[in-house]
Amino acid sequence: MAKIMHVQTVLVVDEIEALKKKTGESSTKDALAKAVHHYLECEYTQVEDMWAKKLEKVVSRKKEEF
């Protein structure tokens, strides 16, 4: 039997809506579960600087807003 853990995180509403659309799921829980499963299975997610690149994108987007 699999061990289950409840987790929480803070995400931007636009990203959640985009994730739901991309995964085809209507609930946040199902969209996140599908995304996590894909991330763990996908061979292309093993990029070392993935989070650094994501952070740079968010920072540049915030700079454009101001």
Protein Blocks (a to p, Z undefined) as FASTA:
>chain_A
ZZdddddddddfklmmmmmmmnopabfklmmmmmmmmmmmpmklmcfklmmmmmmmmmmm
mmmmZZ
